[in-house]
Amino acid sequence: MLPRLRERWLLRRIPPAPSMRLDQRRIFIMPTRVGLAFLAALGLMLLTAINYQNSLAYGLTFLLGALYLVTILHTWRNLAGLVLHSGGASAAFVGEQARLRVRLESQGRAYQAVAVGWPASGLHLVDVPAGGVVEVELNLPAQRRGWLRPGRVRVESRFPLGLLVAWSWIDLELAALIYPQPLAGELAQQGEAAQDEEGGARAQGAGVDDYQGLKAWQPGDSRRRLHWKAYSRGQGLLVKEFASLLGNEPLLDFDALTGDSEERLSRLCHWVVELSAAHQPFALRLPAVTLGPDSGQAHRDACLRALALHGIGTEQGA
């Protein structure tokens, strides 16, 4: 019950946003364990000064008390005005570490020893220069496919003396897409039966089946296909060109596999990665969508996204 009440209170006071500026409504401050011990020591010193009526003890107690009060202001000020932005995230496979980025921006003075992260996975300590921007990469384990939304991230500072901690819990709407864990297995179906009257027309392109000849190298062509012998003979950079059978690309079909849903998705994920690495055009068929046949990075990303969100949904909302 208490965590829910706290979350509702934070939702009203610090609503989610991709960019957040820390002000007096969003910063909380309290003594640390060292600060509490410091206060206890001040109390004992004051009792001693009263008991012995010692002017030096009074002076030292009041001096340290004034130092404590000034530290409250400086600790709070080391977060006030700091702007945090969502820096995006990198997709990961189940079992890997998802990387989420947070940018800290100073619109004026410098900020020292600012910690960002989640207590369970550790906080990252950074200094933000005056008028500068620092990007922090936070890692979280990817335990299941779909959208990983870690929720609120903690920002805190114990600068300058560690007697107090100023902190805030902010929701930058961070989210990382988690793909299924690739699982090796046999390809259930090698292709569709779409062929022309001659039993399969051939298409020039980046296929991997039959050698067709040489063409001039262009930016973006794979270096593994460079014809080095031709280059050594002074014929320039030439690339080996291959052809593949049209309509005979591998079809990765969800319904053609056996096992539970997660196992099928993991096996399909494995073949999406393998065929994409081999520059082999392929098609992916899921109960709700069919992609391809196609090849390239964009097709790979679209297929992996479809596998990650199968049965979950596509929106990224916090």
Steps between C-alpha positions, in 0.01 A plus 500: 500500500777747590687461167173566313426811703854624449478439124167685477643790697808512275278481191321816610812683612745380228303386193679298228671701225788435256673811635504624859646801682560453871350773717388539861186290441699207365796491742487337844774519762577324827804415716711198418622260769814711527281810530293345779818406686622856449177637652529261794857617559384864489234420761758346732735795450218743584413308818866501598528874435188568711619274781848653525403850381799488266510784246735313268265199492208734425692663217606170343146359523341805339770511232440136403122557516533793258712280273222241499240760403715630216552142380122459467490788252802381299375140481159612371661749261710225343183357343284811458476606134650181359317386184469131413400365159418154374786397270328198345590134535660216305304184424629180659427127504364319804793411725705808402533839665264767369670838469296813577648847471435810709641845415577746778511863391622807687350831392726697731736390776684171533355203690734269686469136609146445370389135517246357252350152475310240697614394850462131411740520204728774632519878450737667253690800637566786253604865497311736270711797381355850494288540188583144391326169437599156631343174383475207739438145381297289743486121471216271602467122446257407221292222652204476261413614150294809428542850635726539802374805690701551819285787623642767726873557521669637811713815487688591814787707638691485827731785406685669667549326839278192484302616804177524300358339189284689252311278259214473256312217327424598139331309220661584165284241323805284428425184303713236325375240254597145599518232230446128571808299590629331180464123514669284238280253317415362159337726244150359462436618145758606245283699267173558329406329178468817296696435181460603142448275197870426464521362855634807673613826349826650616548851634818702518580634842651419837385138522736225611411212265670519158799700378402736216806715434671818614379855545666824609524547874264753656484635856298259711611183315641226721881490509486122523390493136784713366691334213856555619661329201340747263615784725858368494487500117411869504136454400372703795269395782256239372236311699379145436130501411262217576144412404225321688181328387203733506214367709728238657617701800481328840167545673515520878151385595382512862225244439740252337703463822431286803530590867350775709471859381821627663705210363371564148577869524853425622565262209365753251721765660804278448426462129428868453845579640675223303339575162551873542869444574525294178319775300237242401152634416228332705139541608358484851143387563333549838130448576433874477758620246715393205824682419705464183649333317775758534850547638710769662523668839155659483336163427696337783393768747136479391498120542666511841257769613204288384637201692560708814150645501307192384190477716604806702435815298706766333457815702779625719301686761632525851 
